[in-house]
Amino acid sequence: MTKKIETYVENNDLNEIMLILEELDDEKLAVELLKEFNDKTKVHGQLILDMNSNLDNEEWKVKCDKARQDVEAVVQRIKSLK
């Protein structure tokens, strides 16, 4: 069975996220959110690229879904600040 590759953050979303973070008055919060966003998208990207080939397909899918939800949660938190 082939693995379906899904990306969560589109370029338009990424531009919006960066603009929101750049315009935040609280620079410390902006940096923390950007770091969290980068960390979550890194984990998701590594799973999409299947960098841990020890996972069976079902385990991979569960981890990908969780990582995508983590990215989505950070994106929603950032978007709620605009």
N, C-alpha and C positions, 0 to 999 in steps of 0.2 A: 504494500500500500504506500502510495506517495504521500508526502507531508504537504499540506496546503500552507503556503506562506502568506501570512497576513501582516501588514504593517498597520500601526495604529495612527501615528502622527503624520499627517499630510503636510506638505510644504506650507500651505496657507495657515494651518494650525500652528506650525512651528513659528512662522512669522508673527502671528498674533501673540503667541506665548512670549516670545522675545520682546515684543513691543510693550506688553503689559509689565514684564519684569523691569525693563528699562525705565518705565515711567513711575514705578513704585517709589514713594517717598522714603520708605523704610529699606535702605540699602542692604542691611543685614538680612532681612526677610527675603529680599530678592535673591541674594547669594545662596541662602539656604534652600530656597525653592528650586533654583537652577541646578544646584548640586544634586538635590533629590531627583529632579527630572532626569538629569544625566545618568545617575546611578540606575534608575528604573529602566530607562530606555536601553542602557548597556546590557542589563540582564536579559531584557526581552530580545534584543538583537542577537546576543550570543545563543539564545535558545532557537531563534529562527534559523540561524546559520548552522544549528545542530553541532555546536562545539563540544557537546558531551555525548558522544556516540554510544555511551553505555546505557542510555535510556531507551526503553522499549517505546513503541509508538504511543501507547495509551499514557504512559508516564510523561512522555514528552508533551503530549497535548495538554494534560493537566497543568504542567509547569508553565507552558506557553499561555494558557488561559489566565492563570494567576498573575503572571508577569504583565500581560496586557491589561488586566484589571488594575494592577498597581500603577501602570502608566496613566491609564484613564483617570484614576483618582487624583493623581498629581495635576494632570491637565485641568480637571474640573476645579480643583482648589485654586489654581492660578487664574483661570478664566473668571472665577467668582470675585476676583479682586478688581476687575475693571469697572 
